[in-house]
Amino acid sequence: MPSKDFTTLIIKTLHGPVRVVVSKKGIARLEFCPKKSAYENSGANEEVLPPPWIHEIRNRVAGNASALKIPLDLHGSDFQKSVWRAISRIPTGEVQSYQDIAKSIGMPRASRAVASACAANRVCVLIPCHRVVRKSGALSGYRWGVKLKRRLLECEGVLLPLSAVNK
């Protein structure tokens, strides 16, 4: 992403810092910072974002989601965008399986493609791909680790199967 078209900043949250990349259209990326060095010199502070956006991001990371009011600048295929819309409809405190999402978009055999679309999501918690689990209810891959996925779901009040809690 060209730096003059985007502003990058770091927001401290309950589960650690998140990197936010903002374009003129809205938030293009929101991702957990995996290492301290990744956010020490972010180049911008929180003053770049309107305070309501910062509040909403922090609330979503803490498991207190409401209707999304932050504009997003999403880039993906039509299929990915249909998956992301379906994921965005999963209520806080609930989960759906990859198969459930595939069925909801009219492609019941596309569970693996749904998983790939989840992995391509660049705005974690704003498009809550952490709410998508295996058909058995067990947790599976998450770009920032299954432990964080579990913590995000627990903050939302999701009761996880014992097999998921022990990971």
N, CA and C atoms as an extended XYZ file, in Angstrom:
501
Properties=species:S:1:pos:R:3:atomname:S:1:resname:S:1:resid:I:1 pbc="F F F"
N         0.835       -1.180        0.000 N   MET     1
C         0.000        0.000        0.000 CA  MET     1
C         0.881        1.245        0.000 C   MET     1
N         0.666        2.149       -0.928 N   PRO     2
C         1.465        3.365       -0.956 CA  PRO     2
C         1.222        4.195        0.299 C   PRO     2
N         2.279        4.643        0.911 N   SER     3
C         2.156        5.306        2.201 CA  SER     3
C         1.436        6.637        2.124 C   SER     3
N         1.516        7.370        0.990 N   LYS     4
C         0.857        8.667        0.945 CA  LYS     4
C        -0.667        8.554        0.823 C   LYS     4
N        -1.150        7.402        0.393 N   ASP     5
C        -2.590        7.192        0.281 CA  ASP     5
C        -3.187        6.569        1.540 C   ASP     5
N        -2.328        6.119        2.430 N   PHE     6
C        -2.771        5.428        3.628 CA  PHE     6
C        -2.038        5.965        4.845 C   PHE     6
N        -2.732        5.951        5.964 N   THR     7
C        -2.115        6.312        7.239 CA  THR     7
C        -2.148        5.074        8.122 C   THR     7
N        -1.030        4.782        8.758 N   THR     8
C        -0.944        3.634        9.653 CA  THR     8
C        -0.781        4.130       11.080 C   THR     8
N        -1.528        3.543       11.974 N   LEU     9
C        -1.401        3.889       13.381 CA  LEU     9
C        -1.643        2.666       14.235 C   LEU     9
N        -1.342        2.786       15.505 N   ILE    10
C        -1.497        1.698       16.466 CA  ILE    10
C        -2.482        2.131       17.538 C   ILE    10
N        -3.381        1.225       17.885 N   ILE    11
C        -4.324        1.458       18.981 CA  ILE    11
C        -4.099        0.373       20.016 C   ILE    11
N        -3.970        0.768       21.254 N   LYS    12
C        -3.835       -0.207       22.338 CA  LYS    12
C        -5.220       -0.718       22.697 C   LYS    12
N        -5.334       -2.054       22.833 N   THR    13
C        -6.620       -2.675       23.140 CA  THR    13
C        -6.450       -3.714       24.241 C   THR    13
N        -7.551       -4.260       24.678 N   LEU    14
C        -7.568       -5.285       25.710 CA  LEU    14
C        -6.660       -6.463       25.379 C   LEU    14
N        -6.600       -6.865       24.123 N   HIS    15
C        -5.802       -8.021       23.703 CA  HIS    15
C        -4.498       -7.615       23.031 C   HIS    15
N        -4.023       -6.436       23.335 N   GLY    16
C        -2.769       -5.967       22.776 CA  GLY    16
C        -2.987       -4.949       21.674 C   GLY    16
N        -1.904       -4.429       21.147 N   PRO    17
C        -2.014       -3.396       20.126 CA  PRO    17
C        -2.535       -3.939       18.799 C   PRO    17
N        -3.298       -3.091       18.117 N   VAL    18
C        -3.742       -3.403       16.766 CA  VAL    18
C        -3.221       -2.323       15.829 C   VAL    18
N        -2.804       -2.753       14.652 N   ARG    19
C        -2.366       -1.823       13.615 CA  ARG    19
C        -3.581       -1.501       12.759 C   ARG    19
N        -3.795       -0.231       12.532 N   VAL    20
C        -4.911        0.231       11.724 CA  VAL    20
C        -4.343        0.975       10.521 C   VAL    20
N        -4.781        0.583        9.340 N   VAL    21
C        -4.394        1.271        8.121 CA  VAL    21
C        -5.661        1.923        7.568 C   VAL    21
N        -5.588        3.242        7.416 N   VAL    22
C        -6.759        4.017        7.018 CA  VAL    22
C        -6.520        4.663        5.660 C   VAL    22
N        -7.505        4.555        4.789 N   SER    23
C        -7.470        5.244        3.501 CA  SER    23
C        -8.497        6.363        3.551 C   SER    23
N        -8.648        7.055        2.456 N   LYS    24
C        -9.671        8.107        2.387 CA  LYS    24
C       -11.076        7.528        2.457 C   LYS    24
N       -11.229        6.238        2.100 N   LYS    25
C       -12.538        5.589        2.097 CA  LYS    25
C       -12.912        4.989        3.453 C   LYS    25
N       -11.922        4.677        4.284 N   GLY    26
C       -12.205        4.043        5.576 CA  GLY    26
C       -11.053        3.161        6.011 C   GLY    26
N       -11.348        2.220        6.868 N   ILE    27
C       -10.312        1.335        7.379 CA  ILE    27
C       -10.061        0.227        6.361 C   ILE    27
N        -8.804        0.139        5.932 N   ALA    28
C        -8.406       -0.868        4.939 CA  ALA    28
C        -7.817       -2.097        5.608 C   ALA    28
N        -7.221       -1.917        6.772 N   ARG    29
C        -6.660       -3.037        7.539 CA  ARG    29
C        -6.815       -2.770        9.024 C   ARG    29
N        -7.072       -3.832        9.729 N   LEU    30
C        -7.064       -3.806       11.189 CA  LEU    30
C        -6.521       -5.166       11.587 C   LEU    30
N        -5.335       -5.172       12.185 N   GLU    31
C        -4.703       -6.445       12.492 CA  GLU    31
C        -3.957       -6.369       13.817 C   GLU    31
N        -3.975       -7.472       14.521 N   PHE    32
C        -3.227       -7.551       15.770 CA  PHE    32
C        -1.745       -7.524       15.460 C   PHE    32
N        -0.983       -6.795       16.258 N   CYS    33
C         0.466       -6.713       16.072 CA  CYS    33
C         1.106       -7.909       16.761 C   CYS    33
N         1.780       -8.768       16.003 N   PRO    34
C         2.332       -9.990       16.585 CA  PRO    34
C         3.554       -9.769       17.462 C   PRO    34
N         4.334       -8.736       17.194 N   LYS    35
C         5.560       -8.531       17.945 CA  LYS    35
C         5.698       -7.065       18.307 C   LYS    35
N         6.348       -6.826       19.427 N   LYS    36
C         6.529       -5.464       19.892 CA  LYS    36
C         7.202       -4.595       18.836 C   LYS    36
N         8.197       -5.120       18.156 N   SER    37
C         8.920       -4.335       17.160 CA  SER    37
C         8.016       -3.870       16.026 C   SER    37
N         6.929       -4.583       15.801 N   ALA    38
C         6.018       -4.236       14.709 CA  ALA    38
C         5.254       -2.956       14.994 C   ALA    38
N         5.161       -2.561       16.250 N   TYR    39
C         4.359       -1.378       16.548 CA  TYR    39
C         5.110       -0.296       17.310 C   TYR    39
N         6.365       -0.515       17.657 N   GLU    40
C         7.094        0.498       18.422 CA  GLU    40
C         7.161        1.838       17.706 C   GLU    40
N         7.421        1.822       16.419 N   ASN    41
C         7.539        3.062       15.655 CA  ASN    41
C         6.452        3.114       14.595 C   ASN    41
N         5.219        3.251       15.022 N   SER    42
C         4.100        3.176       14.085 CA  SER    42
C         4.001        4.384       13.170 C   SER    42
N         4.580        5.508       13.562 N   GLY    43
C         4.569        6.672       12.701 CA  GLY    43
C         3.351        7.558       12.859 C   GLY    43
N         2.331        7.111       13.530 N   ALA    44
C         1.152        7.943       13.734 CA  ALA    44
C         0.521        7.575       15.064 C   ALA    44
N        -0.198        8.512       15.627 N   ASN    45
C        -0.872        8.202       16.880 CA  ASN    45
C        -2.378        8.162       16.677 C   ASN    45
N        -3.074        7.890       17.730 N   GLU    46
C        -4.515        7.688       17.643 CA  GLU    46
C        -5.274        8.939       17.211 C   GLU    46
N        -4.653       10.108       17.275 N   GLU    47
C        -5.352       11.345       16.937 CA  GLU    47
C        -5.770       11.401       15.468 C   GLU    47
N        -5.227       10.511       14.639 N   VAL    48
C        -5.567       10.475       13.221 CA  VAL    48
C        -7.007        9.998       13.018 C   VAL    48
N        -7.487        9.151       13.901 N   LEU    49
C        -8.838        8.589       13.777 CA  LEU    49
C        -9.829        9.387       14.617 C   LEU    49
N       -11.066        9.469       14.143 N   PRO    50
C       -12.097       10.079       14.986 CA  PRO    50
C       -12.257        9.260       16.274 C   PRO    50
N       -12.411        9.918       17.420 N   PRO    51
C       -12.552        9.182       18.690 CA  PRO    51
C       -13.632        8.096       18.687 C   PRO    51
N       -14.792        8.305       18.009 N   PRO    52
C       -15.776        7.202       17.987 CA  PRO    52
C       -15.247        5.936       17.315 C   PRO    52
N       -14.384        6.067       16.311 N   TRP    53
C       -13.797        4.896       15.650 CA  TRP    53
C       -12.896        4.150       16.621 C   TRP    53
N       -12.082        4.881       17.348 N   ILE    54
C       -11.185        4.259       18.326 CA  ILE    54
C       -12.001        3.534       19.381 C   ILE    54
N       -13.042        4.177       19.864 N   HIS    55
C       -13.923        3.575       20.878 CA  HIS    55
C       -14.562        2.291       20.338 C   HIS    55
N       -15.046        2.337       19.096 N   GLU    56
C       -15.680        1.152       18.507 CA  GLU    56
C       -14.683        0.013       18.319 C   GLU    56
N       -13.477        0.321       17.861 N   ILE    57
C       -12.455       -0.719       17.691 CA  ILE    57
C       -12.141       -1.358       19.033 C   ILE    57
N       -11.917       -0.563       20.055 N   ARG    58
C       -11.610       -1.106       21.387 CA  ARG    58
C       -12.771       -1.946       21.909 C   ARG    58
N       -13.986       -1.480       21.719 N   ASN    59
C       -15.154       -2.243       22.168 CA  ASN    59
C       -15.260       -3.575       21.443 C   ASN    59
N       -15.040       -3.590       20.161 N   ARG    60
C       -15.131       -4.836       19.393 CA  ARG    60
C       -14.061       -5.827       19.823 C   ARG    60
N       -12.847       -5.350       20.054 N   VAL    61
C       -11.780       -6.240       20.520 CA  VAL    61
C       -12.124       -6.797       21.899 C   VAL    61
N       -12.809       -6.008       22.722 N   ALA    62
C       -13.190       -6.433       24.074 CA  ALA    62
C       -14.443       -7.307       24.077 C   ALA    62
N       -15.059       -7.527       22.911 N   GLY    63
C       -16.236       -8.393       22.837 CA  GLY    63
C       -17.550       -7.658       22.960 C   GLY    63
N       -17.526       -6.341       22.885 N   ASN    64
C       -18.740       -5.529       23.007 CA  ASN    64
C       -19.074       -4.897       21.664 C   ASN    64
N       -19.527       -5.701       20.742 N   ALA    65
C       -19.791       -5.201       19.396 CA  ALA    65
C       -21.201       -4.649       19.278 C   ALA    65
N       -21.304       -3.629       18.453 N   SER    66
C       -22.601       -3.087       18.083 CA  SER    66
C       -22.610       -3.014       16.554 C   SER    66
N       -23.637       -2.404       16.006 N   ALA    67
C       -23.682       -2.267       14.549 CA  ALA    67
C       -22.456       -1.482       14.089 C   ALA    67
N       -21.815       -1.963       13.046 N   LEU    68
C       -20.596       -1.338       12.546 CA  LEU    68
C       -20.907        0.040       11.982 C   LEU    68
N       -20.221        1.038       12.516 N   LYS    69
C       -20.413        2.413       12.050 CA  LYS    69
C       -19.180        2.953       11.350 C   LYS    69
N       -18.110        2.187       11.356 N   ILE    70
C       -16.859        2.613       10.739 CA  ILE    70
C       -16.881        2.231        9.262 C   ILE    70
N       -16.585        3.162        8.364 N   PRO    71
C       -16.512        2.787        6.948 CA  PRO    71
C       -15.288        1.915        6.684 C   PRO    71
N       -15.457        0.934        5.821 N   LEU    72
C       -14.379        0.018        5.476 CA  LEU    72
C       -13.974        0.213        4.022 C   LEU    72
N       -12.704        0.015        3.757 N   ASP    73
C       -12.162        0.057        2.406 CA  ASP    73
C       -11.685       -1.353        2.091 C   ASP    73
N       -12.623       -2.211        1.678 N   LEU    74
C       -12.336       -3.632        1.480 CA  LEU    74
C       -11.919       -3.926        0.043 C   LEU    74
N       -10.965       -4.826       -0.072 N   HIS    75
C       -10.507       -5.278       -1.377 CA  HIS    75
C       -10.528       -6.796       -1.374 C   HIS    75
N       -11.271       -7.375       -2.301 N   GLY    76
C       -11.366       -8.822       -2.408 CA  GLY    76
C       -12.251       -9.191       -3.573 C   GLY    76
N       -12.320      -10.489       -3.838 N   SER    77
C       -13.175      -10.974       -4.924 CA  SER    77
C       -14.642      -10.873       -4.513 C   SER    77
N       -15.526      -11.026       -5.476 N   ASP    78
C       -16.962      -11.016       -5.165 CA  ASP    78
C       -17.297      -12.129       -4.174 C   ASP    78
N       -16.675      -13.306       -4.368 N   PHE    79
C       -16.913      -14.418       -3.447 CA  PHE    79
C       -16.476      -14.039       -2.029 C   PHE    79
N       -15.268      -13.499       -1.894 N   GLN    80
C       -14.777      -13.106       -0.574 CA  GLN    80
C       -15.712      -12.086        0.075 C   GLN    80
N       -16.134      -11.121       -0.684 N   LYS    81
C       -17.032      -10.093       -0.137 CA  LYS    81
C       -18.365      -10.691        0.300 C   LYS    81
N       -18.868      -11.694       -0.425 N   SER    82
C       -20.123      -12.339       -0.013 CA  SER    82
C       -19.919      -13.097        1.297 C   SER    82
N       -18.767      -13.735        1.457 N   VAL    83
C       -18.447      -14.426        2.709 CA  VAL    83
C       -18.340      -13.413        3.833 C   VAL    83
N       -17.643      -12.316        3.604 N   TRP    84
C       -17.464      -11.304        4.648 CA  TRP    84
C       -18.799      -10.695        5.069 C   TRP    84
N       -19.711      -10.498        4.111 N   ARG    85
C       -21.048       -9.980        4.464 CA  ARG    85
C       -21.773      -10.991        5.356 C   ARG    85
N       -21.680      -12.277        4.998 N   ALA    86
C       -22.334      -13.320        5.798 CA  ALA    86
C       -21.742      -13.378        7.210 C   ALA    86
N       -20.432      -13.291        7.300 N   ILE    87
C       -19.767      -13.318        8.611 CA  ILE    87
C       -20.196      -12.109        9.442 C   ILE    87
N       -20.340      -10.980        8.791 N   SER    88
C       -20.727       -9.752        9.500 CA  SER    88
C       -22.122       -9.846       10.109 C   SER    88
N       -22.918      -10.770        9.616 N   ARG    89
C       -24.278      -10.953       10.160 CA  ARG    89
C       -24.319      -11.898       11.370 C   ARG    89
N       -23.198      -12.533       11.701 N   ILE    90
C       -23.182      -13.416       12.879 CA  ILE    90
C       -23.260      -12.532       14.120 C   ILE    90
N       -24.271      -12.704       14.951 N   PRO    91
C       -24.401      -11.850       16.135 CA  PRO    91
C       -23.265      -12.061       17.140 C   PRO    91
N       -22.968      -11.021       17.867 N   THR    92
C       -21.994      -11.108       18.949 CA  THR    92
C       -22.425      -12.211       19.903 C   THR    92
N       -21.468      -13.025       20.318 N   GLY    93
C       -21.761      -14.099       21.256 CA  GLY    93
C       -22.211      -15.392       20.603 C   GLY    93
N       -22.217      -15.417       19.274 N   GLU    94
C       -22.602      -16.625       18.550 CA  GLU    94
C       -21.498      -17.012       17.577 C   GLU    94
N       -21.509      -18.261       17.168 N   VAL    95
C       -20.571      -18.743       16.154 CA  VAL    95
C       -21.354      -19.484       15.079 C   VAL    95
N       -20.741      -19.583       13.918 N   GLN    96
C       -21.278      -20.405       12.837 CA  GLN    96
C       -20.116      -21.189       12.249 C   GLN    96
N       -20.441      -22.289       11.614 N   SER    97
C       -19.393      -23.100       11.000 CA  SER    97
C       -19.095      -22.581        9.589 C   SER    97
N       -17.953      -23.005        9.075 N   TYR    98
C       -17.603      -22.675        7.697 CA  TYR    98
C       -18.701      -23.180        6.767 C   TYR    98
N       -19.238      -24.362        7.085 N   GLN    99
C       -20.311      -24.936        6.270 CA  GLN    99
C       -21.579      -24.088        6.354 C   GLN    99
N       -21.900      -23.583        7.558 N   ASP   100
C       -23.066      -22.701        7.706 CA  ASP   100
C       -22.942      -21.474        6.805 C   ASP   100
N       -21.751      -20.893        6.795 N   ILE   101
C       -21.525      -19.703        5.966 CA  ILE   101
C       -21.656      -20.072        4.492 C   ILE   101
N       -21.067      -21.202        4.106 N   ALA   102
C       -21.153      -21.640        2.713 CA  ALA   102
C       -22.615      -21.809        2.291 C   ALA   102
N       -23.416      -22.438        3.139 N   LYS   103
C       -24.841      -22.609        2.835 CA  LYS   103
C       -25.547      -21.263        2.734 C   LYS   103
N       -25.207      -20.341        3.630 N   SER   104
C       -25.901      -19.047        3.660 CA  SER   104
C       -25.642      -18.213        2.412 C   SER   104
N       -24.539      -18.478        1.716 N   ILE   105
C       -24.259      -17.735        0.482 CA  ILE   105
C       -24.632      -18.549       -0.761 C   ILE   105
N       -25.322      -19.680       -0.535 N   GLY   106
C       -25.801      -20.490       -1.653 CA  GLY   106
C       -24.759      -21.398       -2.280 C   GLY   106
N       -23.690      -21.691       -1.542 N   MET   107
C       -22.630      -22.567       -2.059 CA  MET   107
C       -22.280      -23.602       -0.995 C   MET   107
N       -23.192      -24.549       -0.727 N   PRO   108
C       -23.029      -25.462        0.403 CA  PRO   108
C       -21.769      -26.326        0.387 C   PRO   108
N       -21.115      -26.470       -0.735 N   ARG   109
C       -19.898      -27.292       -0.801 CA  ARG   109
C       -18.613      -26.451       -0.744 C   ARG   109
N       -18.751      -25.190       -0.435 N   ALA   110
C       -17.605      -24.282       -0.495 CA  ALA   110
C       -16.989      -23.996        0.876 C   ALA   110
N       -17.059      -24.946        1.790 N   SER   111
C       -16.528      -24.713        3.145 CA  SER   111
C       -15.056      -24.318        3.136 C   SER   111
N       -14.260      -24.982        2.342 N   ARG   112
C       -12.821      -24.658        2.293 CA  ARG   112
C       -12.591      -23.279        1.691 C   ARG   112
N       -13.374      -22.941        0.689 N   ALA   113
C       -13.243      -21.603        0.098 CA  ALA   113
C       -13.668      -20.533        1.101 C   ALA   113
N       -14.656      -20.839        1.925 N   VAL   114
C       -15.061      -19.920        2.988 CA  VAL   114
C       -13.910      -19.729        3.969 C   VAL   114
N       -13.250      -20.816        4.326 N   ALA   115
C       -12.095      -20.716        5.225 CA  ALA   115
C       -11.001      -19.838        4.609 C   ALA   115
N       -10.784      -19.978        3.317 N   SER   116
C        -9.793      -19.142        2.634 CA  SER   116
C       -10.211      -17.672        2.634 C   SER   116
N       -11.491      -17.418        2.456 N   ALA   117
C       -11.980      -16.039        2.502 CA  ALA   117
C       -11.816      -15.452        3.906 C   ALA   117
N       -12.029      -16.281        4.923 N   CYS   118
C       -11.790      -15.823        6.298 CA  CYS   118
C       -10.326      -15.427        6.474 C   CYS   118
N        -9.433      -16.249        5.943 N   ALA   119
C        -8.000      -15.968        6.056 CA  ALA   119
C        -7.610      -14.700        5.300 C   ALA   119
N        -8.371      -14.339        4.279 N   ALA   120
C        -8.081      -13.145        3.491 CA  ALA   120
C        -8.666      -11.875        4.105 C   ALA   120
N        -9.450      -12.011        5.150 N   ASN   121
C       -10.045      -10.858        5.823 CA  ASN   121
C        -8.938       -9.993        6.413 C   ASN   121
N        -8.889       -8.736        6.036 N   ARG   122
C        -7.835       -7.834        6.509 CA  ARG   122
C        -8.313       -6.875        7.593 C   ARG   122
N        -9.548       -7.026        8.043 N   VAL   123
C       -10.051       -6.126        9.090 CA  VAL   123
C       -10.637       -6.964       10.240 C   VAL   123
N        -9.719       -7.587       10.982 N   CYS   124
C       -10.157       -8.452       12.085 CA  CYS   124
C       -11.104       -7.701       13.002 C   CYS   124
N       -11.961       -8.392       13.638 N   VAL   125
C       -13.034       -7.971       14.536 CA  VAL   125
C       -14.055       -7.050       13.890 C   VAL   125
N       -13.687       -6.249       12.886 N   LEU   126
C       -14.693       -5.446       12.190 CA  LEU   126
C       -15.507       -6.341       11.271 C   LEU   126
N       -14.850       -7.300       10.649 N   ILE   127
C       -15.507       -8.448       10.013 CA  ILE   127
C       -15.081       -9.613       10.904 C   ILE   127
N       -15.981      -10.084       11.751 N   PRO   128
C       -15.594      -10.997       12.845 CA  PRO   128
C       -15.367      -12.446       12.436 C   PRO   128
N       -14.318      -12.683       11.663 N   CYS   129
C       -14.028      -14.048       11.209 CA  CYS   129
C       -13.674      -14.973       12.380 C   CYS   129
N       -13.378      -14.411       13.545 N   HIS   130
C       -13.124      -15.259       14.715 CA  HIS   130
C       -14.386      -16.008       15.143 C   HIS   130
N       -15.552      -15.591       14.661 N   ARG   131
C       -16.815      -16.255       15.003 CA  ARG   131
C       -17.115      -17.454       14.109 C   ARG   131
N       -16.213      -17.789       13.216 N   VAL   132
C       -16.414      -18.932       12.323 CA  VAL   132
C       -15.538      -20.077       12.831 C   VAL   132
N       -16.192      -21.220       13.059 N   VAL   133
C       -15.526      -22.380       13.665 CA  VAL   133
C       -15.798      -23.629       12.821 C   VAL   133
N       -15.186      -24.709       13.212 N   ARG   134
C       -15.458      -25.985       12.536 CA  ARG   134
C       -16.883      -26.440       12.808 C   ARG   134
N       -17.375      -27.327       11.988 N   LYS   135
C       -18.729      -27.869       12.146 CA  LYS   135
C       -18.922      -28.482       13.531 C   LYS   135
N       -17.866      -29.087       14.088 N   SER   136
C       -17.932      -29.712       15.415 CA  SER   136
C       -17.974      -28.685       16.549 C   SER   136
N       -17.717      -27.420       16.212 N   GLY   137
C       -17.648      -26.378       17.233 CA  GLY   137
C       -16.225      -26.100       17.685 C   GLY   137
N       -15.306      -26.941       17.240 N   ALA   138
C       -13.903      -26.750       17.605 CA  ALA   138
C       -13.318      -25.560       16.853 C   ALA   138
N       -12.335      -24.950       17.471 N   LEU   139
C       -11.669      -23.814       16.844 CA  LEU   139
C       -10.662      -24.314       15.823 C   LEU   139
N       -10.482      -23.528       14.791 N   SER   140
C        -9.456      -23.842       13.803 CA  SER   140
C        -8.723      -22.554       13.479 C   SER   140
N        -7.899      -22.588       12.487 N   GLY   141
C        -6.981      -21.502       12.177 CA  GLY   141
C        -7.504      -20.093       12.351 C   GLY   141
N        -6.590      -19.248       12.751 N   TYR   142
C        -6.851      -17.824       12.886 CA  TYR   142
C        -5.506      -17.137       12.674 C   TYR   142
N        -5.469      -16.153       11.822 N   ARG   143
C        -4.205      -15.505       11.458 CA  ARG   143
C        -3.380      -15.109       12.676 C   ARG   143
N        -4.020      -14.734       13.759 N   TRP   144
C        -3.305      -14.268       14.950 CA  TRP   144
C        -3.264      -15.326       16.042 C   TRP   144
N        -3.569      -16.553       15.683 N   GLY   145
C        -3.459      -17.672       16.603 CA  GLY   145
C        -4.788      -18.092       17.208 C   GLY   145
N        -4.907      -19.386       17.412 N   VAL   146
C        -6.139      -19.958       17.961 CA  VAL   146
C        -6.369      -19.484       19.397 C   VAL   146
N        -5.298      -19.247       20.147 N   LYS   147
C        -5.472      -18.765       21.529 CA  LYS   147
C        -6.165      -17.409       21.545 C   LYS   147
N        -5.787      -16.525       20.644 N   LEU   148
C        -6.446      -15.220       20.583 CA  LEU   148
C        -7.888      -15.380       20.116 C   LEU   148
N        -8.124      -16.253       19.162 N   LYS   149
C        -9.489      -16.509       18.689 CA  LYS   149
C       -10.358      -16.960       19.871 C   LYS   149
N        -9.828      -17.878       20.675 N   ARG   150
C       -10.560      -18.355       21.851 CA  ARG   150
C       -10.845      -17.195       22.817 C   ARG   150
N        -9.845      -16.348       23.074 N   ARG   151
C       -10.036      -15.228       24.009 CA  ARG   151
C       -11.084      -14.243       23.487 C   ARG   151
N       -11.049      -13.972       22.191 N   LEU   152
C       -12.046      -13.070       21.607 CA  LEU   152
C       -13.459      -13.633       21.789 C   LEU   152
N       -13.612      -14.934       21.519 N   LEU   153
C       -14.926      -15.563       21.671 CA  LEU   153
C       -15.364      -15.594       23.127 C   LEU   153
N       -14.446      -15.875       24.026 N   GLU   154
C       -14.787      -15.886       25.448 CA  GLU   154
C       -15.238      -14.506       25.915 C   GLU   154
N       -14.590      -13.449       25.423 N   CYS   155
C       -15.001      -12.089       25.771 CA  CYS   155
C       -16.414      -11.789       25.296 C   CYS   155
N       -16.825      -12.443       24.212 N   GLU   156
C       -18.177      -12.267       23.687 CA  GLU   156
C       -19.189      -13.163       24.396 C   GLU   156
N       -18.712      -14.018       25.298 N   GLY   157
C       -19.615      -14.890       26.039 CA  GLY   157
C       -19.928      -16.197       25.350 C   GLY   157
N       -19.144      -16.567       24.343 N   VAL   158
C       -19.368      -17.834       23.644 CA  VAL   158
C       -18.918      -18.977       24.541 C   VAL   158
N       -19.783      -19.963       24.711 N   LEU   159
C       -19.429      -21.171       25.460 CA  LEU   159
C       -18.793      -22.147       24.489 C   LEU   159
N       -17.516      -22.387       24.675 N   LEU   160
C       -16.764      -23.256       23.762 CA  LEU   160
C       -16.749      -24.689       24.240 C   LEU   160
N       -16.684      -25.652       23.304 N   PRO   161
C       -16.533      -27.052       23.721 CA  PRO   161
C       -15.200      -27.224       24.436 C   PRO   161
N       -15.139      -28.185       25.342 N   LEU   162
C       -13.931      -28.416       26.128 CA  LEU   162
C       -12.698      -28.583       25.247 C   LEU   162
N       -12.849      -29.226       24.097 N   SER   163
C       -11.712      -29.414       23.202 CA  SER   163
C       -11.142      -28.093       22.715 C   SER   163
N       -11.987      -27.073       22.585 N   ALA   164
C       -11.520      -25.769       22.131 CA  ALA   164
C       -10.892      -24.974       23.269 C   ALA   164
N       -11.393      -25.142       24.473 N   VAL   165
C       -10.911      -24.382       25.624 CA  VAL   165
C        -9.503      -24.798       26.003 C   VAL   165
N        -9.159      -26.047       25.810 N   ASN   166
C        -7.835      -26.550       26.221 CA  ASN   166
C        -6.719      -26.175       25.257 C   ASN   166
N        -7.011      -25.520       24.165 N   LYS   167
C        -5.962      -25.179       23.191 CA  LYS   167
C        -5.297      -23.883       23.570 C   LYS   167
